[in-house]
Amino acid sequence: MNCVAVVESAPVFSRPLSNLRVNEGQQAKLECHVTGSPCPQLNWFVDGAELSSSAEFTIRREGALCWLVINEVLAEDEGQYTVTASNLHGTTSTAAYLTVISKSTIYISVCVYIYSFSLCIYLLHFHISCLTDAIIHLFVVIDTLYCFWLMMIMMVIIIIIIMIQRYNSFLGHFVLTKMRTSSHRGYCCF
C-alpha cells in the first residue's frame, strides 16, 4: 500500500499586488499569485468595502494566478485595493493603490505643453538675454514629471538659438567694423 503525504500550508502571496496608475476610461488589471493548501478562498476589497464580480468588476482565478479587472476605470475607482486569502491554516492579504489619472489632468498636461511652447516662442521673439528668468518661468509651469524632459529640450533649443543670434550679431558687427576701417584706406576687403 502506497501512502501519499499531503502537505497543507497557510496561504502565501508569492507575487503581491502592485500599485497601478491608469488613465480614466481605460481598463485596469490588478493581479497576484497566491499559494496554499487547501486552496485559499479569496476576497477582494476597495477601501474596506468588499467587491464581487459585476459589469464593472471582473474577478478571476486560474491556479495560483488571481486578478481583478476594472473594465472602464472612473475617477471614483481610485483607492486601496486589497485581496485576502484564507484557508484552515491562516489568513494573509496584499494591497495596492490604484491611481486614476482623470481626463482633466490629461487636459492640464496638454495645456502645460502648449503654454510652455508658447512661452519659448515669446522668449525667443523678445530676445531674452537672462536665461535664469526664462528657466524660472518655465519651471513655475511644470506640475508633472511628464513635462520635465520637454522643458529641458526646449531650454537647450532656446540656448542654442540665442547663442546663434548673438554669434551672428557679433559677426555682423565685426564685418561692419572691418568694412569701415578698410574703406578708409581706399579698398574693400570683399
C-alpha positions in Angstrom: 0.0 0.0 0.0 1.4 3.4 -1.0 0.9 6.4 1.2 1.0 9.9 -0.2 1.6 12.7 2.3 -0.3 15.9 1.6 1.4 18.9 3.0 -1.0 21.6 4.0 0.0 25.2 4.4 -1.2 28.6 5.1 -1.8 31.0 2.1 1.2 32.9 0.8 1.3 35.6 -1.8 4.3 34.6 -4.0 3.7 37.7 -6.1 1.8 40.5 -4.3 -0.4 43.2 -5.8 1.5 46.2 -7.3 0.4 49.9 -7.3 -1.1 50.9 -10.6 -1.7 54.2 -12.5 -4.2 54.3 -15.3 -6.0 56.9 -17.3 -9.7 57.4 -16.7 -11.8 55.4 -19.2 -9.1 52.7 -19.6 -9.1 49.1 -18.3 -7.2 48.3 -15.1 -5.9 44.9 -14.1 -4.6 44.1 -10.6 -3.1 40.6 -10.3 -1.2 38.5 -7.8 -0.1 34.9 -7.2 -1.3 33.0 -4.1 -0.5 29.5 -3.0 -1.7 27.4 0.0 -3.2 24.1 0.8 -6.1 23.6 0.9 -6.7 26.1 -1.9 -7.3 29.5 -0.2 -10.6 31.4 -0.6 -10.1 35.0 -2.0 -12.0 38.1 -1.1 -11.4 41.5 -2.9 -11.9 44.9 -1.2 -11.6 48.5 -2.2 -11.1 50.9 0.7 -12.5 48.3 3.0 -15.7 47.5 1.0 -16.0 44.0 -0.4 -16.2 43.6 -4.2 -17.8 40.9 -6.2 -17.9 40.2 -10.0 -20.3 42.6 -11.8 -20.5 44.6 -15.0 -17.9 46.9 -13.6 -15.5 44.4 -11.9 -14.3 41.0 -13.1 -12.8 38.8 -10.5 -11.0 35.7 -11.8 -8.7 32.9 -10.7 -6.7 30.3 -12.6 -4.5 28.2 -10.3 -2.2 30.4 -8.4 -2.9 33.5 -10.5 -5.8 35.7 -9.5 -6.8 39.1 -10.8 -9.4 41.9 -10.6 -10.2 43.8 -13.8 -12.0 47.1 -13.8 -13.5 47.3 -17.2 -13.7 51.1 -17.5 -11.9 53.0 -14.8 -13.6 56.0 -13.4 -12.2 58.7 -11.0 -14.2 57.2 -8.1 -12.4 53.8 -8.6 -9.2 55.3 -7.2 -8.3 53.8 -3.9 -6.6 51.0 -1.9 -7.4 47.5 -3.3 -6.8 44.5 -1.1 -7.1 40.8 -1.7 -7.4 38.5 1.3 -6.5 34.8 1.0 -7.6 32.4 3.8 -7.8 28.7 4.5 -7.8 26.4 7.5 -4.2 27.3 8.3 -4.3 31.1 8.2 -5.2 34.3 6.5 -3.0 36.8 4.7 -3.5 39.8 2.4 -1.8 42.0 -0.1 -2.8 45.6 -1.1 -2.0 48.1 -3.8 -3.2 51.6 -4.6 -4.9 52.4 -7.9 -4.3 55.9 -9.0 -6.7 57.2 -11.7 -5.4 60.0 -13.9 -8.5 61.9 -14.7 -9.2 63.4 -18.1 -8.9 66.9 -16.6 -5.4 66.1 -15.5 -4.5 64.9 -19.0 -6.1 68.1 -20.4 -4.0 70.2 -17.9 -0.8 68.4 -19.0 -1.6 69.2 -22.7 -2.2 72.8 -21.7 1.1 72.9 -19.9 2.9 71.7 -23.0 1.1 74.3 -25.2 1.8 77.1 -22.6 5.5 76.0 -22.4 5.9 76.1 -26.1 4.3 79.5 -26.5 6.5 80.8 -23.6 9.6 79.6 -25.5 8.4 81.4 -28.7 7.7 84.5 -26.6 11.2 84.4 -25.1 12.8 83.9 -28.5 10.8 86.7 -30.0 11.9 89.3 -27.4 15.5 88.0 -27.3 15.6 87.3 -23.5 19.2 87.7 -22.5 18.7 86.5 -19.0 18.0 82.8 -19.2 17.6 82.4 -15.5 14.3 84.3 -15.7 13.2 82.1 -18.6 14.1 78.9 -16.6 12.2 80.2 -13.5 9.1 81.0 -15.7 9.2 77.5 -17.3 9.6 75.6 -14.0 6.7 77.5 -12.4 4.6 76.0 -15.1 5.8 72.4 -14.7 3.5 70.4 -12.5 4.1 66.9 -13.7 7.2 64.8 -14.5 5.9 64.3 -18.0 6.8 67.9 -18.8 10.3 67.8 -17.4 12.1 66.4 -20.5 10.1 68.6 -22.8 11.2 71.6 -20.8 14.8 70.5 -20.9 14.7 70.1 -24.7 13.1 73.5 -25.1 15.6 75.1 -22.9 18.5 73.6 -24.9 16.9 74.8 -28.1 16.4 78.3 -26.7 20.0 78.5 -25.6 21.3 77.3 -29.0 19.1 79.8 -30.9 20.2 82.7 -28.6 23.8 81.7 -29.0 23.5 81.6 -32.8 21.8 85.0 -32.7 24.5 86.6 -30.6 27.2 85.0 -32.7 25.6 86.4 -35.9 25.2 89.8 -34.2 28.9 89.7 -33.2 30.0 88.5 -36.6 27.9 91.2 -38.3 29.4 93.9 -36.1 32.9 92.6 -36.7 32.4 92.6 -40.5 30.9 96.1 -40.5 33.8 97.4 -38.4 36.3 95.7 -40.8 34.5 97.2 -43.8 34.5 100.7 -42.3 38.2 100.6 -41.4 39.2 99.1 -44.8 37.1 101.7 -46.7 39.1 104.5 -45.1 42.2 103.1 -46.8 40.5 103.2 -50.2 39.9 99.5 -50.7 37.3 96.9 -49.8 38.3 93.5 -48.4 35.4 91.7 -50.1 
